[in-house]
Amino acid sequence: MQQNLQYNKDIRNSYDRFNNYKTNKISTEFGKMTYIDEGVGEAILISHGIFGGYDQAYNSLKSFVEDDYRKIGPSRFGYPGSDLPVKPTPGNQAKAFLNLLDQLGIEKTYIITTSAGSASGIKFVIDYPKRVKGLILLSSAVPNVKKTKDEIEGMTGPPKFLVNDFPMWFSTKYFGFIFKSMFGSEIDKTIYDTMLPVSPRKKGIEIDGKITNIDMDINFENYEIKKIKAPILVLHAKDDPMTKYENMDKFIKLTNAQSAIFETGGHLITGHGDAVSQAIKNFIEDVK
């Protein structure tokens, strides 16, 4: 009984918090897209990770960059307020980002990619090089080797049962050690806050597991990193259990990317927030 009361209180608070963001909507060739657009200055668009949405995107940008930047945080396909098209590929997501920039009148932007948002962000930089000032890869996956679906090992998305409000609430409340192991670091409460409610994110999470997270493997030929002309900054922890540093190290050498590499911190680069923010600021100031 007490547990049910706590759940009802917590999930109600999560929906209230979630619905309190000031969002905007546009129509793209793939349907509706919801996004947050705040601030002035150099434009920075983020391609958010799994369990994300405009709230995770915006909060990530707020934690990475100062107020003197224009922060653009769209929900990717199937995430809160954004439609799920027939073909929700990273390539089409990149084109939807282009639609957004066109309607906002933004000629060039910096792109930050995080985790599951890597494929669509990297695809944007490859497909639309004239619209990019710089690429910032934060705990991101990168093209590595060609694989078939059968050759891809391990889970590419969360268990289905977890992608519902009560199981996610219960897991974050009482089994936080599971997420600690998954991310390779302590999890700040603000991270959990952007994972709940999970139900409005369900379609996007499922597509990430089925399509997004394997696209750079099975369609490796569509991610020619030699076509990336924009300056690149890599931010990564060597002990990240979700996006292996070995792959990123290879990418850095192939692209001559700038980098800020941390020995510890896991997938969230925990404990190095100030260093991450400073590296991003320095990169943007150097490029512009």
N, C-alpha and C positions, 0 to 999 in steps of 0.2 A: 504493500500500500504506500509506504513512504517513498519507495523507489519510483512508483508511478507518479506520485506528486512531484518528485524532483525532476523526473523526465519531462512532464508536462510544463513545468516552470522553465526548464532550460531550453526546451525546443521552442517554446513560445518566445522566449527572449531572443533566440537565434533568428527566428523569422522576423521579429521586430527590428533587430539590428540589420538584417539582410535587406529589408524593405525600406530602410531609412536612407539608403544611398541616393544621391541625386544623379539619375541616369538620363541618357539620351538614346533615341532610336533612329535608325535609318533603314531604308530599303536598299538591299544590294541585289545583284543578279541571282543570289542564292537564298533570298528571303530576308527576313528582318534580322538586324544586328543591334544589340544593346551594348552601350559602352559608357564609360565615364571619361569626361574631358575636362581637365582642371589645370589652371595655371597658365602662365605665359612664358615665352622664351623658346629655347631650342626644343623642338618636339621630340618626345620619346614614346614610342609605341611598344607595349609589352605583349608577347605571346605567352599567356599563362600556362601553368602546369595542370596536371590532373587534379581532380577535386576542386577545380578553380571556378572562374567566372569573373565578371567585372569587379566584384568585391576583392577577390584575391589579387587580381591584376593591379587594382588601384592601391591596395595596401602594400603590395610588394614595391611598387614604384615610390610610394611615400617613404618607405624604409630605406630605399636605395639612393634616392636623389633629393636635392634640396627644393625649396619652393620656387626658385627662379628657373624652372623648366616647365614646359607644357607636358602634362602627364596624360597619356591616352591609354585607357585600359578596356579593351573590348572583350566580351565573352566570345570564345570560339564556338564553332558549330555545336549545337545541342546543349550548350551551357546556358545558364539563366538569361532569358530574354532574347536568345539568338536561335533562329530556326535551324532545323537539321535538314539539309538538302538531300536529294537522292544520292548524290555522290559526294560525301563529306571527306574528301581527300585533302591532304596538306596543300596540294597545289591549288585546289579551289579555295581553301581557306586563305592562302596567300593572295589570291585574286580578290577575295572579299575585303582583306585589309587594304588593298589598292582602292577598291570602291569607297571605303571609309575615308582614306586620305584625300581622294578626289573631291568628295562631298564636303570635307572640312577645309578644302583649299590649301592643303599642305603639300608643297612640292617635294620636300625631302625630310626624312626623319631618321632618328637613331632607332634601331630595333634591339630590344632585349628579349632573349628567349630563356625560358626556364623549363627544365625537365621535359614533360610531354609536349610543351609548346615549341620545342626545338625544330621539329620537322617543318612546320608551316612558316616559322620565322626564317629558317635557312632557305627554304624554297622562295620566299619573298625576295631575299637578297640576291639569289641566283637569277630569278625571272625578271626582276624589276630593278636592275642595278642603278639606274639613273634617279631612283627615288630614295636611295639610301645614303646616309652620311656615315654611318658606322654600325657594326654588328657587335653586340655584347652577349656573349654566351655564358650564362650563369647556371652552373650545375646542369649543363645541357648534354644531351646525346648528340653525336655527330655521325656522318656517314663513315663507315668503316670497311666492311666487306659485303659482297653480294651473298644473300642467303635465300633459300626457299622457306616457305612456312614450316616445313618439316624440320628444317635445320635450326630453327629458332628455339632456344632452350629457355625453360623457366616461364613464369607467369608474365604476361604482357599487360595485365590489368588486375584490379582487385577482385576478390571473390564476389559473386553476384549478391550473396546474402548481405554483404556489408554495405551495399549501395542503397540503403534505406535508413530513414531517420533513427529509428530505435536501435538497430544493431550498431550503427556508427556512434551514436551517443553512448551506448553501453560500453563499447570498445574503448572510446577515448576517456571515459570516466573511470573505468575499472581495469583496463588492460593497456594502459599507456606504454608499458614496456614493449608491447608488440610493435608499436609505431617507432619507438626508440631504436629497436633492432632494425626495422625496415629502413629508416632514414639514417641510421648510423650516428645519431646524436640525440641530445635532449630536445624535446619539443616544447616550444614556447606556447603559452595559452592562446596567443593571437593567431597561431597557425590553426589550432583546433577551431577557433572562432570562424575561420573562413572555410572550414570543411563542413560545418553545420549551418543551415540544414543541407542535407545531402540530396534529398529527393529532387529539388529543382535542377540538380547537376547530373542526374542519372543518365540521360541520353548522351551527354557529352563524355561521361566517364566510360560508358560502354563502347562508344566509337573510338575513344583513345585506345582501349584495349584491343579492339578488333582491327583497326585500320591505322590510326596515327602512329602508334608506338612501334609498328613493324615496317612502316613505309620506307624508311631509309635503308632497310635491309633488303626487302623484296623488290624494291624499285631503285636500287642503288645507282643505276645508270642515270637516273633523273636528278641526281645530286652531285653534279660535277663541281667539286670545290675549287677547281682551277678557274671557274667562272666568277668566283667571288672577287670583286674588285674593291669593295669597301674595306677600310681599316677594320681590324678585328681585335677585340679584347676578350680574353678567356679568364673566367673566375671559377676556380674549381678546387675541391679538397681531395687530397690523394686517397683518403679513406672513404670516399663516397661509395656506398654499396649499390646504388641504383644506376649511376652512369659512370662507368669505369674510367679511371684516370688514364689507364694505358691507352685507350682509344683517343682520349683528348690529347695526350702527349704526342701521339703520332700526327694528329690534326694540326697541332701547333707548329710542328716541324715542317709540315707540308705547306702551310699557309704563311709562315713567318708571323704568326699572330702575336700581339702583345699579350702578356699574361700576368696574373697574380695567383700563384698556386700556394695552397695552405696544406700543411702536413696533416692537420686534423680539422674536424668540423662537420664531417659527413655531408649528406645531400643538401642540408640547409646551411652549410658553412657556419655552423653555430659558433659563437664566440668571436667572430671576426667581422661583425657588422660595420664597424667604423672603417676598417681597412677596405672592405668591399666598396663602401660608399665613396671613399677617397679615390680608389682606383678608377671608378666610373667617372667621377668628376674630372680627374686628371686626363682621362682618355678623351672625354668630350671637349675639354678646353684645348687639348692639343690638336684635335681634328678640326675643330671649327676655325 
